Each structure stands twice: as structure tokens, then as C-alpha cells.
Amino acid sequence: MPTSELARMPKLALSGGGRRLDATLRRDQVPGQRAAAAIESAALATHVALSHTAMLSGAEGRALQYAPLGDARYKAIVDTFAGVCCEKIAALGRQ
């Protein structure tokens, strides 16, 4: 069927029961959509946290090579960052 004929075809209207069913289906999908969005959000936050923690851990190792006396401070900084990440990710699960 040519596109021009499709454009002229009347739109199919849902009956009252069909509209109610459509609304019910859309409403019933909302919890799943919210759960999926929360999972995606947690996965993204976790990925970012892991990536940045790995980057900072590498920087910590390099800093130890040229300034070993800062060992405790470097560890505290990276551990604090990792702790903040853990708190943020855990908070996503409580929302």
C-alpha cells in the first residue's frame, strides 16, 4: 500500500472498554518502569564510582612513589571518596 493511502486511512478509535484497558495497561507498567529507572540509575552511579575510585587509587600509587611520606593522607583521601560513593549508592536503594 503506498504511503499516500496510509495517510488517508481513518484512525482506529478505541471503544470505551478499549480505552479503559489501554489506561489500565499503561498504569500497570508504571511500577516496572520506575524499578527499571532506579536500577539504571544505580548501575550508572556504581560505574562512575568504580571508575573514579580506580583512577584515584592509581593516583595514590603514583603519589606514593614520589612522596612516600604522604601515604596515610593519600589513603585517607581515596578511602573517604570511596565511602562517599558507597553512601550515595546506598541512598539510591533507600529512595
C-alpha positions as CSV (number, residue, x, y, z in Angstrom):
1,M,0.0,0.0,0.0
2,P,1.5,3.4,-1.0
3,T,2.3,5.8,1.8
4,S,-0.3,8.3,0.5
5,E,-3.1,5.7,1.0
6,L,-1.9,5.0,4.6
7,A,-2.1,8.7,5.4
8,R,-5.7,8.9,4.3
9,M,-6.8,5.8,6.3
10,P,-9.1,6.7,9.2
11,K,-7.5,6.3,12.7
12,L,-8.9,3.4,14.6
13,A,-10.8,4.6,17.6
14,L,-10.8,2.6,20.8
15,S,-14.1,1.8,22.4
16,G,-14.8,2.9,26.0
17,G,-13.7,-0.6,27.2
18,G,-10.6,-0.4,24.9
19,R,-9.6,3.0,26.3
20,R,-10.0,1.7,29.9
21,L,-7.9,-1.4,29.1
22,D,-5.2,0.8,27.5
23,A,-5.2,3.1,30.6
24,T,-5.0,0.1,32.9
25,L,-2.1,-1.4,31.0
26,R,-0.2,1.9,31.0
27,R,-0.9,2.3,34.7
28,D,0.2,-1.2,35.5
29,Q,3.5,-0.7,33.6
30,V,4.5,2.3,35.8
31,P,6.0,0.3,38.7
32,G,8.1,-1.7,36.4
33,Q,9.3,1.4,34.6
34,R,10.2,3.1,37.9
35,A,12.1,0.0,39.1
36,A,14.0,-0.2,35.8
37,A,14.9,3.5,36.0
38,A,16.1,3.0,39.6
39,I,18.2,0.0,38.5
40,E,19.7,2.0,35.6
41,S,20.4,4.9,38.0
42,A,22.2,2.7,40.5
43,A,24.2,1.0,37.8
44,L,25.4,4.3,36.3
45,A,26.3,5.6,39.8
46,T,28.2,2.4,40.6
47,H,30.0,2.5,37.3
48,V,31.1,6.1,37.8
49,A,32.1,5.4,41.4
50,L,34.2,2.4,40.4
51,S,35.9,4.3,37.6
52,H,36.8,7.3,39.7
53,T,37.9,5.2,42.6
54,A,40.2,3.2,40.3
55,M,41.6,6.4,38.9
56,L,42.2,7.9,42.3
57,S,43.7,4.7,43.5
58,G,46.2,4.8,40.6
59,A,47.0,8.4,41.5
60,E,47.5,7.3,45.1
61,G,50.0,4.7,44.0
62,R,51.9,7.2,41.8
63,A,52.0,9.8,44.6
64,L,53.5,7.1,46.9
65,Q,56.4,6.7,44.5
66,Y,57.5,10.3,44.6
67,A,56.3,11.3,48.1
68,P,56.0,8.2,50.3
69,L,55.6,10.2,53.5
70,G,52.1,11.2,52.4
71,D,50.9,7.5,52.4
72,A,48.4,7.9,55.3
73,R,46.9,11.1,53.8
74,Y,46.6,9.6,50.3
75,K,44.9,6.6,51.7
76,A,42.5,8.7,53.8
77,I,41.6,10.8,50.8
78,V,40.8,7.9,48.5
79,D,39.1,5.9,51.3
80,T,36.9,9.0,52.1
81,F,36.0,9.3,48.4
82,A,35.1,5.6,48.2
83,G,33.0,6.0,51.4
84,V,31.1,8.9,50.0
85,C,30.4,6.8,46.8
86,C,29.1,3.9,49.0
87,E,26.8,6.3,50.9
88,K,25.4,7.8,47.7
89,I,24.8,4.4,46.1
90,A,23.2,3.0,49.3
91,A,20.9,6.1,49.4
92,L,19.6,5.2,46.0
93,G,18.4,2.0,47.4
94,R,16.5,3.7,50.2
95,Q,14.6,6.1,47.9
